[in-house]
Amino acid sequence: MKAVVYNQSGDKKSEVELPVSLFVEEPNVELVHLAVVRQQANRRNNIAKVKTRAMVRGGGRKPFNQKGTGRARQGTIRAPQMRGGGVVFGPTGRENYSKAMPKKMRRKALFSALSLRATADGVAILDSFSLDKPSTKSFISLLEKIGSSRKVLVVGSEKDFVLEKSVSNIPGARFITAGYLNTVDVMQSTLILFLEDGLKKAEETFAL
């Protein structure tokens, strides 16, 4: 698999072969799906909670007489069948939705996701990005010259304040360091834009 190398002005410099340690010839789509489901489940914030019949107010007396009304007998207004009563089998806020996945499977899923993007011309390399101060306009201009949508994932080797701030104001665009490269971010982006040192760092970090 090959990727185009661009300079900061958006001009094409060359084409390079992508490292075989990160990109595979036959992506495993099922494994990518499992990795995405796992990551989304682990990000889930468990805030749903309902009150049981022991938590709702009331219930000190019977709603109506036991006999003489023609209705079914009721002992408390806190019963689940009563309006305003407790909820049966509802979420308690203590549920654990996290999923486990072996490290090798997670990495193979990441490689498959990267490969799926590469086969769709969704991987490119930027030789460098150097500005005195953050400029969203400059980065948008770069994307327009490359011919990419703004749904881009920029991968660097380390934190870069200027580049991160230049990217952060673009809806759908995101900057991450190579150590945090993950399947969900790759699949949610239409272009993975590696800085040259970011690609080397990713290879060092994830290569099996």
PyMOL CGO cylinders between C-alpha atoms (Angstrom):
from pymol import cmd
from pymol.cgo import CYLINDER

trace = [
    CYLINDER, 0.00, 0.00, 0.00, 1.22, 3.50, -0.84, 0.3, 1, 1, 1, 1, 1, 1,
    CYLINDER, 1.22, 3.50, -0.84, 0.47, 6.97, 0.50, 0.3, 1, 1, 1, 1, 1, 1,
    CYLINDER, 0.47, 6.97, 0.50, 1.13, 10.43, -0.87, 0.3, 1, 1, 1, 1, 1, 1,
    CYLINDER, 1.13, 10.43, -0.87, 3.52, 12.72, 0.99, 0.3, 1, 1, 1, 1, 1, 1,
    CYLINDER, 3.52, 12.72, 0.99, 2.52, 16.42, 1.07, 0.3, 1, 1, 1, 1, 1, 1,
    CYLINDER, 2.52, 16.42, 1.07, 4.40, 19.48, 2.24, 0.3, 1, 1, 1, 1, 1, 1,
    CYLINDER, 4.40, 19.48, 2.24, 2.88, 22.21, 4.41, 0.3, 1, 1, 1, 1, 1, 1,
    CYLINDER, 2.88, 22.21, 4.41, 1.67, 24.10, 1.34, 0.3, 1, 1, 1, 1, 1, 1,
    CYLINDER, 1.67, 24.10, 1.34, -0.38, 21.10, 0.20, 0.3, 1, 1, 1, 1, 1, 1,
    CYLINDER, -0.38, 21.10, 0.20, 1.87, 20.26, -2.75, 0.3, 1, 1, 1, 1, 1, 1,
    CYLINDER, 1.87, 20.26, -2.75, 2.55, 16.61, -3.53, 0.3, 1, 1, 1, 1, 1, 1,
    CYLINDER, 2.55, 16.61, -3.53, 6.18, 15.67, -2.89, 0.3, 1, 1, 1, 1, 1, 1,
    CYLINDER, 6.18, 15.67, -2.89, 6.31, 11.93, -3.46, 0.3, 1, 1, 1, 1, 1, 1,
    CYLINDER, 6.31, 11.93, -3.46, 4.74, 8.56, -2.77, 0.3, 1, 1, 1, 1, 1, 1,
    CYLINDER, 4.74, 8.56, -2.77, 5.98, 6.16, -0.13, 0.3, 1, 1, 1, 1, 1, 1,
    CYLINDER, 5.98, 6.16, -0.13, 5.23, 2.57, 0.76, 0.3, 1, 1, 1, 1, 1, 1,
    CYLINDER, 5.23, 2.57, 0.76, 3.27, 2.29, 4.00, 0.3, 1, 1, 1, 1, 1, 1,
    CYLINDER, 3.27, 2.29, 4.00, 4.90, 0.10, 6.69, 0.3, 1, 1, 1, 1, 1, 1,
    CYLINDER, 4.90, 0.10, 6.69, 3.71, -3.50, 6.60, 0.3, 1, 1, 1, 1, 1, 1,
    CYLINDER, 3.71, -3.50, 6.60, 3.83, -3.61, 10.39, 0.3, 1, 1, 1, 1, 1, 1,
    CYLINDER, 3.83, -3.61, 10.39, 0.82, -1.23, 10.55, 0.3, 1, 1, 1, 1, 1, 1,
    CYLINDER, 0.82, -1.23, 10.55, -1.04, -2.01, 7.32, 0.3, 1, 1, 1, 1, 1, 1,
    CYLINDER, -1.04, -2.01, 7.32, -2.27, -5.48, 6.36, 0.3, 1, 1, 1, 1, 1, 1,
    CYLINDER, -2.27, -5.48, 6.36, -3.24, -6.83, 2.96, 0.3, 1, 1, 1, 1, 1, 1,
    CYLINDER, -3.24, -6.83, 2.96, -6.50, -8.44, 4.15, 0.3, 1, 1, 1, 1, 1, 1,
    CYLINDER, -6.50, -8.44, 4.15, -8.34, -6.32, 6.74, 0.3, 1, 1, 1, 1, 1, 1,
    CYLINDER, -8.34, -6.32, 6.74, -10.54, -8.17, 9.24, 0.3, 1, 1, 1, 1, 1, 1,
    CYLINDER, -10.54, -8.17, 9.24, -13.83, -6.25, 9.20, 0.3, 1, 1, 1, 1, 1, 1,
    CYLINDER, -13.83, -6.25, 9.20, -15.42, -8.40, 11.93, 0.3, 1, 1, 1, 1, 1, 1,
    CYLINDER, -15.42, -8.40, 11.93, -12.51, -7.68, 14.26, 0.3, 1, 1, 1, 1, 1, 1,
    CYLINDER, -12.51, -7.68, 14.26, -12.86, -3.96, 13.57, 0.3, 1, 1, 1, 1, 1, 1,
    CYLINDER, -12.86, -3.96, 13.57, -16.53, -4.16, 14.52, 0.3, 1, 1, 1, 1, 1, 1,
    CYLINDER, -16.53, -4.16, 14.52, -15.72, -5.92, 17.80, 0.3, 1, 1, 1, 1, 1, 1,
    CYLINDER, -15.72, -5.92, 17.80, -13.08, -3.32, 18.65, 0.3, 1, 1, 1, 1, 1, 1,
    CYLINDER, -13.08, -3.32, 18.65, -15.44, -0.41, 17.93, 0.3, 1, 1, 1, 1, 1, 1,
    CYLINDER, -15.44, -0.41, 17.93, -18.22, -1.94, 20.05, 0.3, 1, 1, 1, 1, 1, 1,
    CYLINDER, -18.22, -1.94, 20.05, -15.76, -2.56, 22.90, 0.3, 1, 1, 1, 1, 1, 1,
    CYLINDER, -15.76, -2.56, 22.90, -14.37, 0.97, 22.82, 0.3, 1, 1, 1, 1, 1, 1,
    CYLINDER, -14.37, 0.97, 22.82, -17.82, 2.58, 22.72, 0.3, 1, 1, 1, 1, 1, 1,
    CYLINDER, -17.82, 2.58, 22.72, -19.04, 0.35, 25.56, 0.3, 1, 1, 1, 1, 1, 1,
    CYLINDER, -19.04, 0.35, 25.56, -16.03, 1.30, 27.69, 0.3, 1, 1, 1, 1, 1, 1,
    CYLINDER, -16.03, 1.30, 27.69, -16.70, 4.98, 27.05, 0.3, 1, 1, 1, 1, 1, 1,
    CYLINDER, -16.70, 4.98, 27.05, -20.31, 4.61, 28.19, 0.3, 1, 1, 1, 1, 1, 1,
    CYLINDER, -20.31, 4.61, 28.19, -21.22, 6.80, 31.15, 0.3, 1, 1, 1, 1, 1, 1,
    CYLINDER, -21.22, 6.80, 31.15, -23.63, 4.84, 33.32, 0.3, 1, 1, 1, 1, 1, 1,
    CYLINDER, -23.63, 4.84, 33.32, -26.02, 7.49, 34.65, 0.3, 1, 1, 1, 1, 1, 1,
    CYLINDER, -26.02, 7.49, 34.65, -29.42, 5.77, 34.19, 0.3, 1, 1, 1, 1, 1, 1,
    CYLINDER, -29.42, 5.77, 34.19, -31.06, 5.02, 37.52, 0.3, 1, 1, 1, 1, 1, 1,
    CYLINDER, -31.06, 5.02, 37.52, -34.65, 4.52, 38.71, 0.3, 1, 1, 1, 1, 1, 1,
    CYLINDER, -34.65, 4.52, 38.71, -36.31, 4.20, 42.10, 0.3, 1, 1, 1, 1, 1, 1,
    CYLINDER, -36.31, 4.20, 42.10, -37.61, 0.92, 43.41, 0.3, 1, 1, 1, 1, 1, 1,
    CYLINDER, -37.61, 0.92, 43.41, -40.73, 0.65, 45.56, 0.3, 1, 1, 1, 1, 1, 1,
    CYLINDER, -40.73, 0.65, 45.56, -38.51, 1.03, 48.61, 0.3, 1, 1, 1, 1, 1, 1,
    CYLINDER, -38.51, 1.03, 48.61, -37.31, 4.45, 47.43, 0.3, 1, 1, 1, 1, 1, 1,
    CYLINDER, -37.31, 4.45, 47.43, -40.47, 6.25, 46.33, 0.3, 1, 1, 1, 1, 1, 1,
    CYLINDER, -40.47, 6.25, 46.33, -42.50, 8.33, 48.75, 0.3, 1, 1, 1, 1, 1, 1,
    CYLINDER, -42.50, 8.33, 48.75, -45.86, 7.30, 50.20, 0.3, 1, 1, 1, 1, 1, 1,
    CYLINDER, -45.86, 7.30, 50.20, -47.28, 3.91, 51.02, 0.3, 1, 1, 1, 1, 1, 1,
    CYLINDER, -47.28, 3.91, 51.02, -48.19, 4.50, 54.65, 0.3, 1, 1, 1, 1, 1, 1,
    CYLINDER, -48.19, 4.50, 54.65, -51.81, 3.59, 54.03, 0.3, 1, 1, 1, 1, 1, 1,
    CYLINDER, -51.81, 3.59, 54.03, -53.87, 1.57, 51.62, 0.3, 1, 1, 1, 1, 1, 1,
    CYLINDER, -53.87, 1.57, 51.62, -54.98, 3.44, 48.48, 0.3, 1, 1, 1, 1, 1, 1,
    CYLINDER, -54.98, 3.44, 48.48, -58.61, 2.40, 49.09, 0.3, 1, 1, 1, 1, 1, 1,
    CYLINDER, -58.61, 2.40, 49.09, -60.62, -0.04, 51.13, 0.3, 1, 1, 1, 1, 1, 1,
    CYLINDER, -60.62, -0.04, 51.13, -59.87, -3.73, 50.82, 0.3, 1, 1, 1, 1, 1, 1,
    CYLINDER, -59.87, -3.73, 50.82, -63.50, -4.60, 50.12, 0.3, 1, 1, 1, 1, 1, 1,
    CYLINDER, -63.50, -4.60, 50.12, -66.55, -2.99, 48.65, 0.3, 1, 1, 1, 1, 1, 1,
    CYLINDER, -66.55, -2.99, 48.65, -65.04, -1.13, 45.71, 0.3, 1, 1, 1, 1, 1, 1,
    CYLINDER, -65.04, -1.13, 45.71, -65.17, -3.90, 43.12, 0.3, 1, 1, 1, 1, 1, 1,
    CYLINDER, -65.17, -3.90, 43.12, -61.50, -3.32, 42.36, 0.3, 1, 1, 1, 1, 1, 1,
    CYLINDER, -61.50, -3.32, 42.36, -58.50, -5.54, 42.96, 0.3, 1, 1, 1, 1, 1, 1,
    CYLINDER, -58.50, -5.54, 42.96, -57.06, -5.14, 46.40, 0.3, 1, 1, 1, 1, 1, 1,
    CYLINDER, -57.06, -5.14, 46.40, -54.03, -2.87, 46.71, 0.3, 1, 1, 1, 1, 1, 1,
    CYLINDER, -54.03, -2.87, 46.71, -51.73, -2.58, 49.70, 0.3, 1, 1, 1, 1, 1, 1,
    CYLINDER, -51.73, -2.58, 49.70, -49.61, 0.46, 48.83, 0.3, 1, 1, 1, 1, 1, 1,
    CYLINDER, -49.61, 0.46, 48.83, -49.34, 3.24, 46.31, 0.3, 1, 1, 1, 1, 1, 1,
    CYLINDER, -49.34, 3.24, 46.31, -45.63, 2.43, 46.01, 0.3, 1, 1, 1, 1, 1, 1,
    CYLINDER, -45.63, 2.43, 46.01, -46.36, -0.84, 44.17, 0.3, 1, 1, 1, 1, 1, 1,
    CYLINDER, -46.36, -0.84, 44.17, -45.03, -0.99, 40.58, 0.3, 1, 1, 1, 1, 1, 1,
    CYLINDER, -45.03, -0.99, 40.58, -48.51, -1.25, 39.03, 0.3, 1, 1, 1, 1, 1, 1,
    CYLINDER, -48.51, -1.25, 39.03, -49.62, 2.02, 40.66, 0.3, 1, 1, 1, 1, 1, 1,
    CYLINDER, -49.62, 2.02, 40.66, -49.03, 5.37, 39.04, 0.3, 1, 1, 1, 1, 1, 1,
    CYLINDER, -49.03, 5.37, 39.04, -45.95, 6.94, 40.63, 0.3, 1, 1, 1, 1, 1, 1,
    CYLINDER, -45.95, 6.94, 40.63, -44.90, 3.64, 42.13, 0.3, 1, 1, 1, 1, 1, 1,
    CYLINDER, -44.90, 3.64, 42.13, -41.48, 2.04, 42.07, 0.3, 1, 1, 1, 1, 1, 1,
    CYLINDER, -41.48, 2.04, 42.07, -39.96, 0.50, 38.94, 0.3, 1, 1, 1, 1, 1, 1,
    CYLINDER, -39.96, 0.50, 38.94, -39.26, -3.22, 38.66, 0.3, 1, 1, 1, 1, 1, 1,
    CYLINDER, -39.26, -3.22, 38.66, -35.94, -4.42, 37.17, 0.3, 1, 1, 1, 1, 1, 1,
    CYLINDER, -35.94, -4.42, 37.17, -34.91, -0.90, 36.13, 0.3, 1, 1, 1, 1, 1, 1,
    CYLINDER, -34.91, -0.90, 36.13, -31.31, 0.35, 35.88, 0.3, 1, 1, 1, 1, 1, 1,
    CYLINDER, -31.31, 0.35, 35.88, -29.62, 0.89, 39.23, 0.3, 1, 1, 1, 1, 1, 1,
    CYLINDER, -29.62, 0.89, 39.23, -26.56, 2.87, 38.11, 0.3, 1, 1, 1, 1, 1, 1,
    CYLINDER, -26.56, 2.87, 38.11, -24.28, 0.01, 39.14, 0.3, 1, 1, 1, 1, 1, 1,
    CYLINDER, -24.28, 0.01, 39.14, -24.36, -1.91, 35.83, 0.3, 1, 1, 1, 1, 1, 1,
    CYLINDER, -24.36, -1.91, 35.83, -20.99, -2.66, 34.27, 0.3, 1, 1, 1, 1, 1, 1,
    CYLINDER, -20.99, -2.66, 34.27, -21.07, -2.29, 30.47, 0.3, 1, 1, 1, 1, 1, 1,
    CYLINDER, -21.07, -2.29, 30.47, -17.32, -2.58, 29.91, 0.3, 1, 1, 1, 1, 1, 1,
    CYLINDER, -17.32, -2.58, 29.91, -15.95, -5.20, 27.52, 0.3, 1, 1, 1, 1, 1, 1,
    CYLINDER, -15.95, -5.20, 27.52, -12.56, -6.87, 27.46, 0.3, 1, 1, 1, 1, 1, 1,
    CYLINDER, -12.56, -6.87, 27.46, -10.48, -7.65, 24.39, 0.3, 1, 1, 1, 1, 1, 1,
    CYLINDER, -10.48, -7.65, 24.39, -6.99, -9.15, 24.16, 0.3, 1, 1, 1, 1, 1, 1,
    CYLINDER, -6.99, -9.15, 24.16, -4.20, -6.74, 23.30, 0.3, 1, 1, 1, 1, 1, 1,
    CYLINDER, -4.20, -6.74, 23.30, -3.23, -8.58, 20.10, 0.3, 1, 1, 1, 1, 1, 1,
    CYLINDER, -3.23, -8.58, 20.10, -6.83, -8.49, 18.86, 0.3, 1, 1, 1, 1, 1, 1,
    CYLINDER, -6.83, -8.49, 18.86, -7.07, -4.75, 19.57, 0.3, 1, 1, 1, 1, 1, 1,
    CYLINDER, -7.07, -4.75, 19.57, -3.90, -4.09, 17.62, 0.3, 1, 1, 1, 1, 1, 1,
    CYLINDER, -3.90, -4.09, 17.62, -4.97, -6.26, 14.69, 0.3, 1, 1, 1, 1, 1, 1,
    CYLINDER, -4.97, -6.26, 14.69, -8.29, -4.39, 14.63, 0.3, 1, 1, 1, 1, 1, 1,
    CYLINDER, -8.29, -4.39, 14.63, -6.40, -1.09, 14.51, 0.3, 1, 1, 1, 1, 1, 1,
    CYLINDER, -6.40, -1.09, 14.51, -4.21, -2.35, 11.66, 0.3, 1, 1, 1, 1, 1, 1,
    CYLINDER, -4.21, -2.35, 11.66, -7.31, -3.52, 9.79, 0.3, 1, 1, 1, 1, 1, 1,
    CYLINDER, -7.31, -3.52, 9.79, -8.98, -0.11, 10.26, 0.3, 1, 1, 1, 1, 1, 1,
    CYLINDER, -8.98, -0.11, 10.26, -5.90, 1.68, 8.98, 0.3, 1, 1, 1, 1, 1, 1,
    CYLINDER, -5.90, 1.68, 8.98, -5.75, -0.67, 6.01, 0.3, 1, 1, 1, 1, 1, 1,
    CYLINDER, -5.75, -0.67, 6.01, -9.40, -0.06, 5.16, 0.3, 1, 1, 1, 1, 1, 1,
    CYLINDER, -9.40, -0.06, 5.16, -8.67, 3.67, 5.07, 0.3, 1, 1, 1, 1, 1, 1,
    CYLINDER, -8.67, 3.67, 5.07, -5.51, 3.15, 3.01, 0.3, 1, 1, 1, 1, 1, 1,
    CYLINDER, -5.51, 3.15, 3.01, -7.32, 1.11, 0.36, 0.3, 1, 1, 1, 1, 1, 1,
    CYLINDER, -7.32, 1.11, 0.36, -9.81, 3.97, -0.02, 0.3, 1, 1, 1, 1, 1, 1,
    CYLINDER, -9.81, 3.97, -0.02, -7.02, 6.56, -0.41, 0.3, 1, 1, 1, 1, 1, 1,
    CYLINDER, -7.02, 6.56, -0.41, -7.77, 7.77, 3.09, 0.3, 1, 1, 1, 1, 1, 1,
    CYLINDER, -7.77, 7.77, 3.09, -4.18, 7.82, 4.38, 0.3, 1, 1, 1, 1, 1, 1,
    CYLINDER, -4.18, 7.82, 4.38, -1.71, 10.61, 3.65, 0.3, 1, 1, 1, 1, 1, 1,
    CYLINDER, -1.71, 10.61, 3.65, 1.55, 11.88, 5.09, 0.3, 1, 1, 1, 1, 1, 1,
    CYLINDER, 1.55, 11.88, 5.09, 2.55, 15.45, 5.94, 0.3, 1, 1, 1, 1, 1, 1,
    CYLINDER, 2.55, 15.45, 5.94, 6.27, 16.08, 6.03, 0.3, 1, 1, 1, 1, 1, 1,
    CYLINDER, 6.27, 16.08, 6.03, 6.00, 18.88, 8.62, 0.3, 1, 1, 1, 1, 1, 1,
    CYLINDER, 6.00, 18.88, 8.62, 3.74, 21.62, 9.97, 0.3, 1, 1, 1, 1, 1, 1,
    CYLINDER, 3.74, 21.62, 9.97, 5.44, 24.66, 11.43, 0.3, 1, 1, 1, 1, 1, 1,
    CYLINDER, 5.44, 24.66, 11.43, 3.77, 27.97, 12.31, 0.3, 1, 1, 1, 1, 1, 1,
    CYLINDER, 3.77, 27.97, 12.31, 4.55, 30.75, 14.78, 0.3, 1, 1, 1, 1, 1, 1,
    CYLINDER, 4.55, 30.75, 14.78, 1.03, 30.64, 16.18, 0.3, 1, 1, 1, 1, 1, 1,
    CYLINDER, 1.03, 30.64, 16.18, -2.12, 28.53, 15.69, 0.3, 1, 1, 1, 1, 1, 1,
    CYLINDER, -2.12, 28.53, 15.69, -3.97, 29.17, 12.43, 0.3, 1, 1, 1, 1, 1, 1,
    CYLINDER, -3.97, 29.17, 12.43, -7.15, 27.27, 11.58, 0.3, 1, 1, 1, 1, 1, 1,
    CYLINDER, -7.15, 27.27, 11.58, -7.31, 29.07, 8.23, 0.3, 1, 1, 1, 1, 1, 1,
    CYLINDER, -7.31, 29.07, 8.23, -3.89, 27.71, 7.23, 0.3, 1, 1, 1, 1, 1, 1,
    CYLINDER, -3.89, 27.71, 7.23, -4.85, 24.14, 8.04, 0.3, 1, 1, 1, 1, 1, 1,
    CYLINDER, -4.85, 24.14, 8.04, -8.18, 24.42, 6.18, 0.3, 1, 1, 1, 1, 1, 1,
    CYLINDER, -8.18, 24.42, 6.18, -6.26, 25.73, 3.19, 0.3, 1, 1, 1, 1, 1, 1,
    CYLINDER, -6.26, 25.73, 3.19, -3.96, 22.70, 3.42, 0.3, 1, 1, 1, 1, 1, 1,
    CYLINDER, -3.96, 22.70, 3.42, -6.94, 20.31, 3.47, 0.3, 1, 1, 1, 1, 1, 1,
    CYLINDER, -6.94, 20.31, 3.47, -8.52, 22.04, 0.47, 0.3, 1, 1, 1, 1, 1, 1,
    CYLINDER, -8.52, 22.04, 0.47, -5.32, 21.67, -1.55, 0.3, 1, 1, 1, 1, 1, 1,
    CYLINDER, -5.32, 21.67, -1.55, -5.06, 18.01, -0.60, 0.3, 1, 1, 1, 1, 1, 1,
    CYLINDER, -5.06, 18.01, -0.60, -8.68, 17.60, -1.70, 0.3, 1, 1, 1, 1, 1, 1,
    CYLINDER, -8.68, 17.60, -1.70, -9.90, 16.18, 1.58, 0.3, 1, 1, 1, 1, 1, 1,
    CYLINDER, -9.90, 16.18, 1.58, -13.01, 16.78, 3.63, 0.3, 1, 1, 1, 1, 1, 1,
    CYLINDER, -13.01, 16.78, 3.63, -12.60, 18.28, 7.07, 0.3, 1, 1, 1, 1, 1, 1,
    CYLINDER, -12.60, 18.28, 7.07, -13.23, 14.95, 8.78, 0.3, 1, 1, 1, 1, 1, 1,
    CYLINDER, -13.23, 14.95, 8.78, -9.55, 14.32, 9.31, 0.3, 1, 1, 1, 1, 1, 1,
    CYLINDER, -9.55, 14.32, 9.31, -7.49, 12.65, 12.03, 0.3, 1, 1, 1, 1, 1, 1,
    CYLINDER, -7.49, 12.65, 12.03, -4.05, 14.21, 12.40, 0.3, 1, 1, 1, 1, 1, 1,
    CYLINDER, -4.05, 14.21, 12.40, -1.46, 11.95, 14.03, 0.3, 1, 1, 1, 1, 1, 1,
    CYLINDER, -1.46, 11.95, 14.03, 1.75, 13.38, 15.47, 0.3, 1, 1, 1, 1, 1, 1,
    CYLINDER, 1.75, 13.38, 15.47, 4.58, 11.87, 17.47, 0.3, 1, 1, 1, 1, 1, 1,
    CYLINDER, 4.58, 11.87, 17.47, 4.07, 14.14, 20.48, 0.3, 1, 1, 1, 1, 1, 1,
    CYLINDER, 4.07, 14.14, 20.48, 1.97, 17.03, 21.71, 0.3, 1, 1, 1, 1, 1, 1,
    CYLINDER, 1.97, 17.03, 21.71, 2.08, 20.03, 19.38, 0.3, 1, 1, 1, 1, 1, 1,
    CYLINDER, 2.08, 20.03, 19.38, 0.19, 23.04, 20.76, 0.3, 1, 1, 1, 1, 1, 1,
    CYLINDER, 0.19, 23.04, 20.76, 0.22, 25.03, 17.51, 0.3, 1, 1, 1, 1, 1, 1,
    CYLINDER, 0.22, 25.03, 17.51, -0.97, 22.15, 15.34, 0.3, 1, 1, 1, 1, 1, 1,
    CYLINDER, -0.97, 22.15, 15.34, -3.54, 20.95, 17.88, 0.3, 1, 1, 1, 1, 1, 1,
    CYLINDER, -3.54, 20.95, 17.88, -5.08, 24.42, 18.18, 0.3, 1, 1, 1, 1, 1, 1,
    CYLINDER, -5.08, 24.42, 18.18, -5.05, 24.85, 14.40, 0.3, 1, 1, 1, 1, 1, 1,
    CYLINDER, -5.05, 24.85, 14.40, -7.05, 21.62, 14.03, 0.3, 1, 1, 1, 1, 1, 1,
    CYLINDER, -7.05, 21.62, 14.03, -9.36, 21.84, 17.06, 0.3, 1, 1, 1, 1, 1, 1,
    CYLINDER, -9.36, 21.84, 17.06, -11.68, 24.53, 15.65, 0.3, 1, 1, 1, 1, 1, 1,
    CYLINDER, -11.68, 24.53, 15.65, -12.51, 22.47, 12.56, 0.3, 1, 1, 1, 1, 1, 1,
    CYLINDER, -12.51, 22.47, 12.56, -15.70, 20.39, 13.05, 0.3, 1, 1, 1, 1, 1, 1,
    CYLINDER, -15.70, 20.39, 13.05, -14.88, 16.69, 12.66, 0.3, 1, 1, 1, 1, 1, 1,
    CYLINDER, -14.88, 16.69, 12.66, -11.11, 17.21, 12.74, 0.3, 1, 1, 1, 1, 1, 1,
    CYLINDER, -11.11, 17.21, 12.74, -8.93, 15.98, 15.58, 0.3, 1, 1, 1, 1, 1, 1,
    CYLINDER, -8.93, 15.98, 15.58, -5.28, 15.84, 16.57, 0.3, 1, 1, 1, 1, 1, 1,
    CYLINDER, -5.28, 15.84, 16.57, -3.89, 12.90, 18.57, 0.3, 1, 1, 1, 1, 1, 1,
    CYLINDER, -3.89, 12.90, 18.57, -0.46, 11.58, 19.37, 0.3, 1, 1, 1, 1, 1, 1,
    CYLINDER, -0.46, 11.58, 19.37, 0.59, 8.25, 17.89, 0.3, 1, 1, 1, 1, 1, 1,
    CYLINDER, 0.59, 8.25, 17.89, 0.35, 6.48, 21.24, 0.3, 1, 1, 1, 1, 1, 1,
    CYLINDER, 0.35, 6.48, 21.24, -3.39, 7.18, 21.39, 0.3, 1, 1, 1, 1, 1, 1,
    CYLINDER, -3.39, 7.18, 21.39, -4.19, 5.93, 17.89, 0.3, 1, 1, 1, 1, 1, 1,
    CYLINDER, -4.19, 5.93, 17.89, -7.38, 3.85, 18.13, 0.3, 1, 1, 1, 1, 1, 1,
    CYLINDER, -7.38, 3.85, 18.13, -9.91, 2.04, 15.96, 0.3, 1, 1, 1, 1, 1, 1,
    CYLINDER, -9.91, 2.04, 15.96, -12.90, 4.33, 16.62, 0.3, 1, 1, 1, 1, 1, 1,
    CYLINDER, -12.90, 4.33, 16.62, -11.10, 7.56, 15.68, 0.3, 1, 1, 1, 1, 1, 1,
    CYLINDER, -11.10, 7.56, 15.68, -9.69, 5.91, 12.55, 0.3, 1, 1, 1, 1, 1, 1,
    CYLINDER, -9.69, 5.91, 12.55, -13.10, 4.66, 11.39, 0.3, 1, 1, 1, 1, 1, 1,
    CYLINDER, -13.10, 4.66, 11.39, -14.83, 7.97, 12.12, 0.3, 1, 1, 1, 1, 1, 1,
    CYLINDER, -14.83, 7.97, 12.12, -12.41, 9.91, 9.91, 0.3, 1, 1, 1, 1, 1, 1,
    CYLINDER, -12.41, 9.91, 9.91, -12.28, 10.03, 6.14, 0.3, 1, 1, 1, 1, 1, 1,
    CYLINDER, -12.28, 10.03, 6.14, -8.57, 10.94, 6.11, 0.3, 1, 1, 1, 1, 1, 1,
    CYLINDER, -8.57, 10.94, 6.11, -5.75, 9.85, 8.42, 0.3, 1, 1, 1, 1, 1, 1,
    CYLINDER, -5.75, 9.85, 8.42, -3.04, 12.47, 8.07, 0.3, 1, 1, 1, 1, 1, 1,
    CYLINDER, -3.04, 12.47, 8.07, 0.23, 11.23, 9.58, 0.3, 1, 1, 1, 1, 1, 1,
    CYLINDER, 0.23, 11.23, 9.58, 3.12, 13.53, 10.23, 0.3, 1, 1, 1, 1, 1, 1,
    CYLINDER, 3.12, 13.53, 10.23, 6.29, 11.72, 9.18, 0.3, 1, 1, 1, 1, 1, 1,
    CYLINDER, 6.29, 11.72, 9.18, 7.53, 11.45, 12.77, 0.3, 1, 1, 1, 1, 1, 1,
    CYLINDER, 7.53, 11.45, 12.77, 4.02, 10.43, 13.86, 0.3, 1, 1, 1, 1, 1, 1,
    CYLINDER, 4.02, 10.43, 13.86, 4.03, 7.48, 11.47, 0.3, 1, 1, 1, 1, 1, 1,
    CYLINDER, 4.03, 7.48, 11.47, 7.43, 6.35, 12.78, 0.3, 1, 1, 1, 1, 1, 1,
    CYLINDER, 7.43, 6.35, 12.78, 6.22, 6.68, 16.37, 0.3, 1, 1, 1, 1, 1, 1,
    CYLINDER, 6.22, 6.68, 16.37, 3.08, 4.64, 15.60, 0.3, 1, 1, 1, 1, 1, 1,
    CYLINDER, 3.08, 4.64, 15.60, 5.21, 1.94, 14.03, 0.3, 1, 1, 1, 1, 1, 1,
    CYLINDER, 5.21, 1.94, 14.03, 7.45, 1.84, 17.10, 0.3, 1, 1, 1, 1, 1, 1,
    CYLINDER, 7.45, 1.84, 17.10, 4.46, 1.75, 19.46, 0.3, 1, 1, 1, 1, 1, 1,
    CYLINDER, 4.46, 1.75, 19.46, 2.16, -0.77, 17.81, 0.3, 1, 1, 1, 1, 1, 1,
    CYLINDER, 2.16, -0.77, 17.81, 4.40, -3.01, 15.70, 0.3, 1, 1, 1, 1, 1, 1,
    CYLINDER, 4.40, -3.01, 15.70, 4.10, -6.59, 16.93, 0.3, 1, 1, 1, 1, 1, 1,
]
cmd.load_cgo(trace, "trace")
